[in-house]
Structure formats: C-alpha cells, structure tokens
Amino acid sequence: MSLPAYETLKTELPEPHVLVVAMNRPEVRNAINTQMGRDMLDLWTRLTVDPAGARCVVFTGAGEHAFCSGGDLKERNNMTREAWQAQHELFERAYWTLMDMPVPIIAAANGHAYAGGLEMLLACDFAYAVRTARFALTEVTIGIMPGGGGTQNLPRAVGERRAKEIILTGRPFTAEQAHEWGILNRVCEPNELMPAVMETARAIAANAPLSVRQAKKSIRYGMQMELKTAFRFEVEAYNHLIDTEDRLEGIRAFNEKRTPVFRGR
C-alpha cells in the first residue's frame, strides 16, 4: 500500500490488510486544524476509491492523553465568518467521507474524545476506549453546536433523550458510561487497548472483504430506510456476492475443511 506522507496523520500497515491511522498532533491533544481536515479528506477519499489491500482500518490518536480534543480553537481564534465556514465545509466533507467509506473502521480511543473528536469516534463503525478516557460534546458551552454529525449519530447510538442531555449540558462522561449507553463496544486498560482492537481488526480482515463491505453498506443505508425497503436493499447487496470468486472459495474451503484464502474478487 502506498499512501502520501501526511502532515497531521501517521499511517502504518503493521500486518497484512490492517491499516492503522493515528491523528498526529499530540502537542495539542490531536486537535483538528485545517491541515488535518485536508489530510483526512484525502485519506478517506483514497480508501473509498481504492482500498489497496486494506480490509480494516484502526483509527486512533498519537500520545497517551487524547484521541482528539475537537477543533483547534487557537487556529479558529479571530477567524472571519468566511474562513470559519470554509474550514467547516472541509471538516463536513471529511466526516461524511469517513462515514460513507466502504472499508470498516474501528475507533481506538487512547484518551479523551471531546466535541469534534467524539463526533469522529461516532462516525466510525464502532469503538473501543481506555478506561481513563472521558467524552463530551462541548459545543454549546462555547457558542456553537455539534456540526460533524453529533446531533444525528449520537441519538442513534444512545437514544434521543440521553443525547439531548449530553449535547445540551455539554458535560463530560466516563468510558464506563459511554459503554453502558452504547457509544463504546468495549472498555480496556491502557496497555490492552491496541491488542484488543487489533484482534478484532484481524478477525474482520480475515473475512471475505467484498462480503464485509456489502454487509457494512447494507447496515448503514438500511438503517435509513423503512424496514421492507431495507430488506430489499439487503437482498440486492447479497446478490452482488453470488458470482464472486470469494463466494466460491468460501464454500469450497468449508467443504475441504480448510481456511479460505480470500482475494477480494
């Protein structure tokens, strides 16, 4: 896999088919500046157009203290209306491309996820976090509101009434609460986070990649439809897999009692 050397992101392929992406501004708790918006939009777009062997992405933050603290408020200080809106449009496109990306992406929250950082975690397919992490959507405390999908993705994860409490108070909550409410799939000790995430990523990457992407697409878009239409959408997604080499290989391997070798074809 060949990716650009991003200014604000670190990328590595520690093992076949699992790409680890880390926001790399630990000195400001991985706050999202304009350049990070550009870098994320470029990366998510590239992986959408051509996953280039990546079957699962792990998304985390550099350093030990924060996954992401949200937008870089120092960069935003004294921004004109036009500059603010142009930057936010860039952020919007990056978030939307992340949510629509066909490759599964797991958030590994190595520390706090506030404001846009929590919105980014919610935009991933699911998330693990360290026990010491704290979470909040703090936008109303500084005169704005969530604008990276927070008012939509959070109620879908925790329910409308809980989401209103979180968003309208701006108060932080713990990793245990995030797990209880459905934001996190798993809470880990700090030294166990990446091994646990990589174990899950490895399991996803071992499965038929076209099947995984079709299933993800069916879940994402089916959730936005009424049920009978969603059933039809699921069947259409299913039917795209019947003529694939991987489907033939999976059935053949099952009958031959061996591990299948999937090639994404």
Secondary structure, 3 states (H helix, E strand, C coil): CCCCCCCCEEEEEEECCEEEEEECCHHHCCCECHHHHHHHHHHHHHHHHCCCCCCEEEEEECCCCEEECCECHHHHCCCCHHHHHHHHHHHHHHHHHHHHCCCCEEEEECCEEECHHHHHHHHCCEEEEECCCEEECCHHHHCCCCCCCHHHHHHHHHCHHHHHHHHHHCCCEEHHHHHHHCCCCEEECHHHHHHHHHHHHHHHHHCCHHHHHHHHHHHHHHCCCCHHHHHHHHHHHHHCCCCCHHHHHHHHHHHCCCCCCCCCC
